[in-house]
Amino acid sequence: MLDRILELEFAYLATFTARHDREWGYLFINEDQPVYYDANHAHVRQPVNHPEKVVDEVIAFYQAKNIIPRFYIYTPEEQPELIRELKSKGFGYEELPSPVQLWDQKVINLERNDAISIEEVTEANYQEALEIECSIKEIGGREVREKALKEEFDHPGYQHFLLRYNGVACSTACIFAQGRQARMESVATLEVYRGKGLIGYIIQHIQQEVQKQGFENLWVFPINERVEKVYNRYGFETVITLTTGHAFLGGKSIIELQNR
């Protein structure tokens, strides 16, 4: 299962950042978005035999592009020497619980609400979707989403959806697809419209689309425990919680970003 989850993750990342393969994992970089954390990380997937060499390589790679060197380390319990080397070189370090949820294949049953309509994002309503996503700090705010949404919109692996409440555009979500696997991303609601249960209706729409299009699975990677509990109410079961090491040679930690 872990291999399938990571392959889906790396396929998702590769839609908005360039991947450079190494024997221990991957270097991801997007020079057009140097502050976009997800687009600029070294991902350590395999055991590292020469930690000092790997850390020096990653530092040189990113600093040559004026980007802060950062690592994601899968199974950090198997990488004590690498973590010691990172700390000795001045990296901050944190370990993050990373829940992975899988939909139970049952479309949630919600009462009909005539105030709600959902449509696919097109050129005609793109700007409305963009303004929603740019307002959500949890998914990067305008600094990240203005460029990222354009890349996703132009990529054939994505389908974006927009929810209106009484005609007002107020929620978005998207499907990212790789083969027969689908992943729900960019679930966002304007702050003034939260608490109305709108997220359930756009999730229901995503589930209906996944069934209609014949995907085998629908995955979601919640950013924290609060979001994990929300998705659990809509038929998503946590199938594994990964512990991911995050090392960074400057800037904010992931925990700081999630709590800002």
C-alpha positions as CSV (number, residue, x, y, z in Angstrom):
1,M,0.0,0.0,0.0
2,L,2.8,2.4,0.9
3,D,4.3,2.1,-2.6
4,R,0.9,2.9,-4.2
5,I,0.4,5.9,-2.0
6,L,3.9,7.3,-2.7
7,E,3.6,6.7,-6.4
8,L,0.4,8.7,-6.4
9,E,2.0,11.4,-4.4
10,F,5.0,11.7,-6.7
11,A,2.8,11.7,-9.8
12,Y,0.8,14.6,-8.2
13,L,3.9,16.6,-7.5
14,A,5.3,16.0,-11.0
15,T,2.3,18.0,-12.4
16,F,3.6,21.3,-11.0
17,T,7.3,20.8,-10.4
18,A,10.3,19.1,-12.2
19,R,11.5,15.8,-10.8
20,H,15.2,14.7,-10.8
21,D,15.7,11.1,-9.9
22,R,18.4,10.0,-7.5
23,E,19.1,6.5,-6.1
24,W,17.8,7.6,-2.7
25,G,14.7,9.4,-3.9
26,Y,13.9,12.6,-5.9
27,L,14.7,16.3,-6.1
28,F,11.7,18.4,-6.9
29,I,12.1,22.0,-8.0
30,N,10.0,24.7,-9.6
31,E,12.1,27.8,-10.1
32,D,9.1,29.9,-11.0
33,Q,7.7,29.3,-7.5
34,P,10.6,29.3,-5.1
35,V,8.4,29.8,-2.0
36,Y,6.0,26.9,-2.9
37,Y,7.1,24.3,-0.3
38,D,5.6,21.3,-2.0
39,A,7.3,22.2,-5.3
40,N,10.8,22.5,-3.8
41,H,11.8,19.5,-1.6
42,A,14.2,16.6,-1.7
43,H,12.1,13.4,-1.0
44,V,14.1,10.6,0.6
45,R,12.4,7.3,-0.2
46,Q,15.3,4.8,0.1
47,P,17.9,4.3,2.9
48,V,20.8,6.7,2.5
49,N,24.2,5.1,2.7
50,H,26.3,8.3,2.6
51,P,24.4,11.0,4.5
52,E,27.1,13.7,4.3
53,K,27.3,13.3,0.5
54,V,23.5,13.4,0.0
55,V,23.0,16.5,2.3
56,D,25.8,18.4,0.6
57,E,24.4,17.5,-2.8
58,V,20.9,18.7,-1.9
59,I,22.2,22.0,-0.3
60,A,24.2,22.8,-3.4
61,F,21.4,21.9,-5.7
62,Y,18.8,24.3,-4.1
63,Q,21.2,27.1,-3.1
64,A,22.4,27.3,-6.7
65,K,18.8,28.3,-7.5
66,N,18.4,30.6,-4.5
67,I,15.9,28.2,-3.0
68,I,16.0,27.1,0.7
69,P,17.1,23.4,0.9
70,R,14.4,21.2,2.4
71,F,13.9,17.4,2.9
72,Y,10.9,15.1,3.3
73,I,12.1,11.8,4.8
74,Y,9.8,8.8,4.6
75,T,10.3,6.2,7.4
76,P,12.6,8.5,9.3
77,E,13.0,5.8,12.0
78,E,15.2,4.0,9.4
79,Q,17.4,7.1,8.8
80,P,19.0,8.1,12.1
81,E,22.4,8.9,10.5
82,L,20.8,11.1,7.9
83,I,18.9,13.0,10.5
84,R,22.0,13.5,12.6
85,E,23.9,14.8,9.6
86,L,21.0,17.3,8.8
87,K,21.0,18.6,12.4
88,S,24.8,19.0,12.4
89,K,24.5,21.1,9.2
90,G,22.0,23.5,10.9
91,F,18.7,22.1,9.6
92,G,15.6,22.5,11.7
93,Y,13.8,19.2,12.0
94,E,10.2,18.1,12.8
95,E,8.3,14.9,12.4
96,L,4.7,15.1,11.0
97,P,1.9,12.6,11.2
98,S,0.6,12.3,7.6
99,P,-2.8,10.5,7.5
100,V,-3.9,8.9,4.2
101,Q,-7.6,8.3,3.8
102,L,-9.5,6.1,1.3
103,W,-13.1,6.6,0.3
104,D,-15.5,3.7,1.2
105,Q,-17.2,3.9,-2.3
106,K,-20.5,5.0,-0.8
107,V,-21.7,8.4,-2.1
108,I,-22.9,10.4,1.0
109,N,-26.6,11.1,1.3
110,L,-27.4,14.7,1.7
111,E,-30.7,16.6,1.7
112,R,-31.4,18.4,-1.5
113,N,-30.5,22.1,-1.2
114,D,-31.8,24.3,-4.1
115,A,-29.5,27.1,-3.0
116,I,-26.5,25.0,-4.0
117,S,-25.2,24.4,-7.6
118,I,-21.9,22.8,-8.7
119,E,-20.2,23.3,-12.0
120,E,-16.9,22.4,-13.6
121,V,-14.3,25.2,-13.7
122,T,-13.9,26.6,-17.2
123,E,-12.4,29.7,-18.7
124,A,-15.7,31.4,-18.0
125,N,-15.6,30.9,-14.2
126,Y,-11.9,30.4,-13.7
127,Q,-11.4,33.8,-12.1
128,E,-14.1,33.1,-9.5
129,A,-12.4,29.8,-8.6
130,L,-9.0,31.5,-8.4
131,E,-10.2,34.2,-5.9
132,I,-11.6,31.5,-3.6
133,E,-8.4,29.5,-3.6
134,C,-6.2,32.6,-3.2
135,S,-8.1,33.5,-0.1
136,I,-7.3,30.2,1.7
137,K,-4.0,30.4,3.6
138,E,-4.0,26.7,4.4
139,I,-3.4,25.9,0.7
140,G,-0.8,28.6,0.1
141,G,-2.7,31.8,-0.4
142,R,-2.3,34.0,-3.5
143,E,1.5,33.7,-3.6
144,V,1.2,30.0,-4.4
145,R,-2.3,29.4,-5.8
146,E,-2.3,32.0,-8.5
147,K,0.4,30.2,-10.5
148,A,-0.4,26.7,-9.2
149,L,-4.0,26.8,-10.2
150,K,-3.1,27.9,-13.8
151,E,-0.7,24.9,-14.1
152,E,-3.3,22.5,-12.8
153,F,-6.1,23.9,-15.0
154,D,-3.9,23.4,-18.1
155,H,-3.0,19.8,-17.0
156,P,-5.2,16.9,-18.3
157,G,-4.9,15.1,-15.0
158,Y,-7.1,17.6,-13.1
159,Q,-10.8,18.4,-13.0
160,H,-11.7,21.5,-10.9
161,F,-15.2,22.2,-9.6
162,L,-16.9,25.3,-8.2
163,L,-19.8,25.4,-5.8
164,R,-22.3,28.3,-5.7
165,Y,-24.5,29.2,-2.8
166,N,-27.4,31.4,-3.8
167,G,-25.5,32.1,-7.0
168,V,-22.3,33.2,-5.2
169,A,-19.1,31.3,-5.9
170,C,-17.8,30.2,-2.5
171,S,-16.2,26.7,-2.6
172,T,-13.9,24.7,-4.8
173,A,-12.4,21.2,-5.0
174,C,-10.6,19.1,-7.6
175,I,-9.9,15.6,-8.7
176,F,-6.3,14.6,-9.7
177,A,-6.2,11.3,-11.6
178,Q,-3.5,8.9,-12.4
179,G,-4.6,5.8,-14.2
180,R,-7.5,4.4,-12.2
181,Q,-6.6,6.2,-9.0
182,A,-8.1,9.5,-8.1
183,R,-7.1,12.0,-5.4
184,M,-9.2,14.8,-4.0
185,E,-7.4,18.1,-3.7
186,S,-7.8,21.9,-3.1
187,V,-11.0,21.6,-1.0
188,A,-11.6,25.3,-0.1
189,T,-14.5,27.4,1.2
190,L,-14.6,31.2,1.7
191,E,-14.4,31.9,5.4
192,V,-17.7,33.7,5.5
193,Y,-19.5,30.7,4.1
194,R,-18.0,28.1,6.4
195,G,-20.3,26.3,8.9
196,K,-23.1,25.9,6.3
197,G,-22.1,22.3,5.4
198,L,-21.1,23.3,1.9
199,I,-18.0,21.1,2.0
200,G,-20.3,18.0,2.1
201,Y,-22.0,18.9,-1.1
202,I,-18.8,19.4,-3.1
203,I,-17.4,16.2,-1.7
204,Q,-20.6,14.4,-2.7
205,H,-20.1,15.8,-6.2
206,I,-16.5,14.6,-6.3
207,Q,-17.7,11.1,-5.2
208,Q,-20.4,11.0,-7.9
209,E,-17.8,12.0,-10.6
210,V,-15.4,9.3,-9.4
211,Q,-18.1,6.7,-9.7
212,K,-19.3,7.9,-13.0
213,Q,-15.8,8.0,-14.5
214,G,-14.9,4.5,-13.2
215,F,-12.0,5.2,-10.9
216,E,-10.9,2.4,-8.7
217,N,-10.1,4.5,-5.6
218,L,-10.5,8.0,-4.3
219,W,-7.8,9.1,-1.9
220,V,-7.4,12.2,0.2
221,F,-4.3,13.4,2.2
222,P,-5.7,15.7,4.9
223,I,-3.2,18.4,6.2
224,N,-4.1,17.9,9.9
225,E,-6.2,16.0,12.4
226,R,-9.0,18.4,12.3
227,V,-9.4,18.0,8.5
228,E,-9.0,14.2,8.9
229,K,-12.0,14.2,11.2
230,V,-14.1,16.2,8.7
231,Y,-13.4,13.8,5.9
232,N,-14.1,10.9,8.1
233,R,-17.7,12.1,8.3
234,Y,-18.0,11.9,4.6
235,G,-16.9,8.3,4.1
236,F,-13.1,8.5,4.1
237,E,-11.3,6.0,6.4
238,T,-7.8,6.6,7.5
239,V,-5.9,3.5,6.2
240,I,-2.4,4.5,7.3
241,T,-0.7,7.4,9.1
242,L,2.8,7.9,7.9
243,T,5.4,9.6,10.0
244,T,7.3,12.0,7.7
245,G,10.5,13.8,8.7
246,H,10.8,17.3,7.5
247,A,14.2,19.1,7.6
248,F,14.6,22.7,6.5
249,L,17.6,25.0,6.3
250,G,15.6,28.2,6.9
251,G,12.1,29.6,6.7
252,K,9.1,28.3,8.6
253,S,8.4,24.7,9.6
254,I,5.3,22.9,8.3
255,I,3.8,23.0,11.8
256,E,4.2,26.8,11.9
257,L,2.6,27.2,8.4
258,Q,-0.4,25.0,9.4
259,N,-1.0,26.9,12.6
260,R,-0.6,30.4,11.3
